[in-house]
Amino acid sequence: MERRTFLRGAVIGSSAAAFGGTLMHGAAYAAPAQPGAGPYGALGAADANGIMLPSGFTSRVIARSGQTVSGTSYAWHSAPDGGACFADGSGWIYVSNSEINPSGGASAVKFNSSGTVTGAYRILSGTRQNCAGGKTPWNTWLSCEEVSLGYVYETDPYGVNAAVQRPAMGRFKHEAAAADPVRQVVYLTEDETNGCFYRFIPTTWGNLSAGTLQVLQAGTATSGSFTWQNVPDPDGSPTATRSQVSGSKKFNGGEGCHYANDTVWFTTKGDNRVWQLNLTNNTYELAYDDSLVPGGAAPLTGVDNVTGSSYGDLYVAEDGGNMEICVITPDDVVAPFLRITGQSSSEITGPAFSPAGNRLYFSSQRGTSGSSSGGITYEVTGPFRT
């Protein structure tokens, strides 16, 4: 069964139709994605914001680090990083981490139904180097500290409830989180050259105060089967979580993580790979590897944050490279979706779709200045396929 056949036949209610590999037991793995024509055509000339987009798409600046968000009295944070969108009545909210140390934390921007900014505010303070994270099905934002023995903080995008530290989810150099409502677990990446891939099983789904942290155990190949093993000491002291379980699979610089339809994807920046776990049969494979693109013509390098659309496309942001967000389609084609020009000392962070799927939010962490105080958060609107 080809991926496109599986995807078109998938019915997931209101959830995203997932880009996924073959899920039939014993079937051959699909090949990692290769360059080809993207679903939206070639990129046009840079617009007034310095962004190259396909025809029919437009960009606008939502916020700049250190400057007041338009229409509010709130100054946007430095080094904007991981983000997500949350429905808010007829409007929505975009949350964004701040990857600075000390301070860090996270902020939110509120939009009405027409996309006008109506508010901005802080949702997490006093933490360190909040890099990526993930959205929960109960509409909280998991903000992850990318420091040794870092914590996960559960925050309220609506700015009502105080943020809560979640030590049961493990203390390590956290990156991203992705919730799996089917198995009632949260997947976690670790930004170490010999990092691991984890899942947290809450004692009660919807309550992250207690549970079991497990690590993925597998061979050294780029495909095969995997199992989960309990991490004896999630607090990571005196032995780091990644060193506690024999046979835990090592990944070179875990970054973004995304779940949909019995599949979880995560990226590793050290080797420019997108990994795919097929959760119904406990197998893993490569969804993308720049070293497997013939002729050194890989369009996607510096793989970092990742999100998915309701259609099943993956959108992968580059940390460096040529400052692109690339799309990986269900047909295993990888192509540039946008490029930010004039910001070669920055990285793209926090891609996330609005609830309707027609607006994509992301940031250039260091903007044109190359400094964490120069971050810029953008919105791209257009005919995204849904």
C-alpha positions in Angstrom: 0.0 0.0 0.0 1.4 3.4 -1.0 1.3 6.2 1.5 -1.1 8.3 -0.6 -3.6 5.3 -0.8 -3.5 4.9 3.0 -3.9 8.6 3.7 -6.8 9.2 1.3 -8.6 6.3 3.0 -8.0 7.5 6.5 -10.9 8.8 8.5 -10.0 10.6 11.6 -12.9 12.8 12.5 -11.7 16.4 13.1 -8.1 15.4 13.4 -5.4 15.8 10.8 -5.2 13.2 8.0 -1.7 12.1 8.8 1.3 11.8 6.6 2.4 8.3 7.4 4.2 5.3 6.2 2.8 2.0 5.3 1.0 0.6 8.4 0.5 -3.0 7.1 2.4 -5.7 9.0 5.3 -7.1 7.0 5.1 -4.5 4.3 8.2 -2.8 2.9 9.0 0.6 4.2 8.4 3.6 1.9 11.5 5.4 0.7 12.4 8.6 2.4 11.1 11.8 0.8 12.9 13.1 -2.3 12.9 16.5 -4.0 10.1 17.4 -6.4 7.6 20.0 -7.3 5.8 21.3 -4.2 2.0 21.5 -4.0 1.9 25.3 -4.3 4.5 25.8 -7.1 7.7 27.8 -7.2 8.6 30.6 -4.8 8.1 34.1 -6.0 10.3 37.2 -5.4 10.7 38.3 -1.8 7.8 40.4 -0.5 8.0 43.6 1.6 8.8 41.5 4.6 11.7 39.7 2.8 9.7 36.4 2.5 9.6 34.4 -0.7 6.2 32.7 -1.1 4.3 30.7 -3.7 1.6 32.6 -5.7 -1.5 33.3 -3.7 0.2 33.6 -0.3 0.9 36.7 1.7 2.8 37.5 4.9 2.6 40.0 7.7 4.7 40.7 10.8 2.8 39.9 14.0 5.4 40.9 16.6 9.1 42.0 17.1 11.2 41.3 20.1 11.4 44.2 22.5 8.6 46.1 20.7 5.0 46.5 21.7 2.7 44.1 19.9 0.5 46.3 17.7 -2.9 47.0 19.3 -1.6 46.0 22.8 0.7 47.3 25.5 2.7 44.1 25.7 6.4 44.0 24.6 7.2 40.8 22.7 9.8 38.5 24.2 13.3 37.9 22.8 14.4 34.8 20.9 10.9 33.5 19.9 11.0 29.7 19.5 8.4 26.8 19.6 4.8 27.7 19.3 1.2 26.4 18.8 -2.3 27.7 18.1 -5.4 27.4 20.3 -9.0 28.1 19.5 -10.5 31.0 21.4 -14.2 31.4 20.7 -14.5 32.6 17.1 -10.8 33.6 17.2 -7.5 32.0 18.2 -4.3 32.3 20.2 -0.7 31.8 19.1 1.7 31.0 21.9 5.5 31.3 21.6 8.4 30.3 23.8 11.4 32.5 24.6 14.8 30.7 24.2 16.8 32.9 26.5 18.7 31.9 29.7 18.0 33.2 32.3 14.3 34.3 32.1 12.9 32.5 29.1 9.2 31.7 29.5 6.4 32.1 27.0 4.0 34.6 25.7 0.7 34.6 23.7 -1.0 36.7 21.0 -4.7 36.8 20.8 -6.6 37.2 17.5 -10.3 37.8 16.7 -12.2 36.0 14.0 -10.9 38.3 11.3 -7.3 37.8 12.4 -6.9 41.2 14.1 -4.6 41.2 17.1 -6.7 41.9 20.2 -4.3 41.1 23.0 -0.8 39.9 24.0 0.4 38.7 27.4 2.9 36.6 29.3 1.9 33.0 30.2 5.2 31.7 31.7 8.1 33.5 33.5 11.2 32.7 35.4 12.3 29.6 33.5 15.3 28.9 31.4 15.8 28.6 27.6 12.3 27.6 26.7 12.9 26.0 23.3 10.1 23.9 21.8 7.1 22.2 23.4 3.7 20.9 22.4 0.0 21.4 22.7 -2.2 19.1 24.7 -5.7 17.9 23.8 -7.0 19.7 26.9 -5.7 23.0 25.5 -2.6 23.7 27.5 0.9 24.5 26.2 3.8 22.3 27.3 6.9 24.6 27.4 10.2 22.8 27.5 13.5 23.9 28.9 16.5 23.1 26.7 19.0 23.0 29.5 20.6 20.1 31.5 18.1 18.8 34.0 15.4 21.0 32.4 11.7 20.8 33.2 8.5 20.7 31.3 6.0 23.5 32.3 2.3 23.2 31.7 1.0 26.6 30.8 -2.4 28.2 30.2 -2.6 29.9 26.7 -5.6 31.9 27.9 -3.6 33.5 30.7 -6.0 32.5 33.5 -4.2 29.7 35.3 -0.7 29.8 36.7 1.9 27.6 35.0 2.8 24.3 36.7 6.1 22.5 36.7 5.8 18.9 35.6 8.9 17.0 37.0 7.3 13.6 36.5 7.9 14.1 32.7 11.6 13.9 33.3 14.5 16.2 33.8 16.7 16.4 30.8 17.6 18.7 27.9 14.0 19.0 26.6 13.0 20.1 23.1 9.5 19.2 21.8 6.5 17.4 23.0 3.6 15.8 21.1 0.4 14.4 22.7 -1.1 11.1 21.5 -4.7 10.9 22.6 -5.1 7.3 21.3 -2.4 5.8 23.5 -2.8 8.6 26.1 0.9 9.4 26.1 3.1 12.4 25.4 6.2 12.0 23.3 9.3 14.0 24.1 12.6 14.8 22.3 16.0 15.4 23.8 18.5 17.8 22.3 21.8 16.0 23.0 24.2 14.4 20.4 23.4 11.1 22.1 19.9 12.0 23.1 16.9 9.6 23.4 13.2 9.6 22.4 10.8 9.3 25.3 7.1 8.9 26.1 5.3 9.9 29.3 2.3 7.9 30.4 0.2 9.9 32.8 -1.4 8.0 35.6 -4.6 9.8 34.6 -5.0 11.2 31.1 -5.3 14.9 31.3 -3.3 15.2 34.5 0.5 15.4 34.0 1.4 15.5 37.7 2.2 11.8 37.9 3.0 8.9 35.6 5.7 6.8 34.0 8.6 8.0 31.8 9.7 5.5 29.2 12.5 5.5 26.6 12.5 4.1 23.1 14.7 1.0 22.8 15.8 -0.2 19.3 18.8 -1.3 17.3 21.3 1.0 15.6 19.8 0.8 12.1 17.6 3.5 10.5 14.6 1.2 10.4 13.2 -1.7 12.4 11.1 -2.4 15.4 11.1 -0.8 18.8 9.9 -1.2 22.3 9.5 1.1 25.3 11.3 0.7 28.6 10.8 2.5 31.9 13.3 5.1 32.9 14.1 4.2 36.6 15.0 7.8 37.7 13.2 10.5 35.7 14.9 13.2 37.8 18.1 12.4 35.8 20.3 12.5 38.9 22.9 11.3 39.5 22.6 9.4 36.1 21.2 11.2 33.1 17.9 9.7 31.8 19.5 8.9 28.4 22.1 6.7 30.2 19.8 4.7 32.5 18.4 2.1 30.1 20.7 -0.3 28.2 19.8 -0.4 24.5 18.0 2.9 24.4 18.3 4.2 20.9 20.4 7.3 20.5 19.4 10.2 18.3 21.7 13.1 17.2 20.1 16.3 18.5 16.3 15.7 18.9 14.3 18.7 17.9 10.7 19.0 16.6 7.9 16.4 17.2 4.5 16.0 15.7 1.8 13.4 16.1 -1.2 12.5 13.9 -3.1 9.3 13.0 -1.1 6.7 14.8 2.2 8.1 13.6 4.7 10.4 15.3 7.5 12.3 13.5 10.5 13.9 15.1 13.6 15.6 13.7 17.3 15.3 14.5 19.4 18.3 13.6 22.8 16.6 13.9 22.1 14.4 10.9 19.3 16.3 9.1 16.8 13.6 9.5 13.0 13.3 10.0 12.2 10.0 11.8 8.8 8.3 11.7 7.4 5.9 14.3 4.5 3.8 13.0 2.7 3.2 16.3 0.3 0.5 15.3 3.0 -1.9 14.5 5.9 -0.5 16.6 8.3 0.1 13.7 10.4 3.1 12.8 11.9 4.4 9.6 13.3 7.6 8.0 10.7 10.0 6.5 13.6 12.2 5.3 17.4 12.2 5.3 19.3 14.9 3.4 22.2 12.5 2.8 19.9 10.2 0.8 19.1 12.9 -1.7 21.2 12.3 -4.9 23.6 14.9 -6.1 23.8 16.8 -2.9 20.6 18.7 -3.9 18.8 18.4 -0.6 16.2 21.2 -0.3 15.9 20.7 3.4 18.9 21.1 5.7 19.2 22.2 9.4 16.0 20.4 10.2 14.3 21.7 13.3 10.7 22.5 14.4 8.0 20.6 12.6 4.2 20.8 12.4 1.5 19.2 10.3 -1.5 20.4 8.3 -5.0 18.9 8.3 -4.2 17.6 4.8 -1.3 15.5 6.0 1.6 17.6 4.9 4.5 18.1 7.2 6.1 21.6 7.5 9.7 21.5 8.6 11.5 24.7 9.6 15.3 25.1 9.1 17.8 26.1 11.7 20.1 27.9 9.3 20.2 26.2 5.9 18.8 28.8 3.6 16.1 29.8 6.0 13.2 27.9 4.5 10.2 26.1 5.7 9.9 23.0 3.6 6.9 20.8 3.0 7.0 17.0 3.0 3.9 15.7 1.3 2.1 12.4 1.8 3.5 11.3 -1.6 7.1 11.6 -0.2 8.0 14.8 -2.0 10.0 17.5 -0.2 10.0 21.0 -1.5 10.5 24.6 -0.2 7.3 26.3 0.9 8.8 29.7 1.9 12.2 31.3 2.3 13.2 34.2 4.6 15.8 36.4 2.9 18.4 38.7 4.5 18.4 36.8 7.8 21.2 34.2 7.4 22.3 34.5 11.1 18.9 33.4 12.3 16.7 30.3 12.4 13.0 29.6 11.8 11.0 28.5 14.8 7.5 27.8 16.0 5.5 26.8 12.9 1.9 26.3 13.8 -1.4 26.5 11.9 -4.5 28.5 13.0 -7.5 26.3 13.8 -9.0 26.8 10.4 -5.7 25.8 8.7 -5.4 28.9 6.5 -2.8 30.8 8.5 0.7 29.6 9.4 2.6 31.3 12.2 6.4 31.1 12.7 9.3 33.2 13.9 12.8 34.2 12.8 14.5 33.8 16.1 17.2 36.4 15.6 15.7 38.3 12.7 17.9 40.7 10.6 20.2 41.6 13.5 21.4 38.0 14.3 20.7 38.8 18.0 18.1 37.2 20.3 16.7 40.7 20.8 15.9 40.9 17.1 13.3 38.2 16.8 10.4 38.5 14.4 7.1 36.6 14.5 5.2 36.2 11.2 1.9 35.0 9.8 1.4 33.6 6.3 -2.1 33.4 4.9 -3.1 31.6 1.7 -4.8 28.6 0.0 -3.3 25.9 2.2 -4.7 22.6 1.2 -6.9 21.1 3.9 
